[in-house]
Amino acid sequence: MNTKKIAITVPEDLVMTIDVLSFESGVSRSKFITDILREKISKDKNDKIKASYDRVFSDNTIAEEQLAMARDFEASGKEEGQEW
């Protein structure tokens, strides 16, 4: 994995907390911060995806259409298209 060194300014109390937590986790400060940033970015991405789904499926027209299609598949008696 390619890495790049950066400099950031962080409050001293936060650095102390990071140092304690990284020590307790048995990882370097850099790895600890990288892992936390990855978790935050992943969570934000998932939150945006969920918000998009929520917006789409909160539209009653779309929700009714999806429900009708599911009922049609179920009523057809065929397993094709229902692998999920």
C-alpha positions in Angstrom: 0.0 0.0 0.0 1.3 3.4 -0.9 1.5 5.9 1.9 2.1 9.6 2.2 3.3 11.5 5.2 1.2 14.5 6.2 1.3 17.0 9.0 -1.8 17.9 10.9 -2.5 20.0 14.0 -4.3 18.1 16.8 -5.1 19.3 20.3 -2.7 17.9 22.9 -5.4 16.1 24.9 -6.6 14.3 21.7 -3.0 13.2 21.0 -2.7 11.8 24.5 -6.0 9.9 24.1 -4.9 8.5 20.7 -1.6 7.4 22.2 -3.3 5.6 25.0 -5.8 3.9 22.8 -3.2 2.9 20.1 -1.0 1.5 22.8 -3.9 -0.5 24.3 -4.7 -1.7 20.7 -1.1 -2.7 20.1 -0.8 -0.6 17.0 1.2 2.5 16.0 -0.3 6.0 16.3 -0.3 6.2 12.5 -2.1 2.8 12.1 -4.7 3.8 14.7 -5.5 7.1 13.1 -5.6 5.5 9.7 -8.0 2.8 10.9 -10.3 5.4 12.6 -10.3 7.5 9.4 -11.2 4.5 7.3 -14.1 3.6 9.7 -15.4 7.2 9.6 -15.2 7.4 5.8 -16.9 4.0 5.4 -19.6 4.9 7.9 -20.3 8.2 6.0 -20.5 6.4 2.7 -22.9 3.8 4.1 -25.0 6.6 5.7 -25.3 8.3 2.3 -26.3 5.1 0.6 -28.9 4.4 3.2 -30.2 8.0 3.0 -30.6 7.5 -0.8 -32.5 4.3 -0.4 -34.7 5.9 2.3 -35.5 8.8 0.0 -36.4 6.5 -2.9 -38.5 4.1 -0.9 -40.2 6.8 1.1 -41.9 7.7 -2.1 -45.2 5.9 -1.8 -45.6 5.4 -5.6 -42.3 3.6 -5.8 -43.0 1.6 -2.6 -46.4 0.5 -4.0 -44.8 -0.5 -7.3 -42.1 -2.6 -5.6 -44.7 -4.3 -3.5 -46.9 -5.0 -6.5 -44.0 -6.5 -8.4 -43.0 -8.7 -5.5 -46.6 -9.9 -5.2 -46.6 -10.7 -9.0 -43.4 -12.7 -8.7 -44.8 -14.6 -5.8 -48.1 -15.3 -7.5 -46.4 -16.5 -10.6 -45.2 -19.7 -8.8 -41.8 -19.5 -10.5 -38.6 -19.5 -8.5 -36.7 -17.6 -11.3 -35.8 -14.1 -10.4 -36.3 -14.8 -6.7 -32.9 -16.2 -5.9 -32.4 -13.5 -3.3 
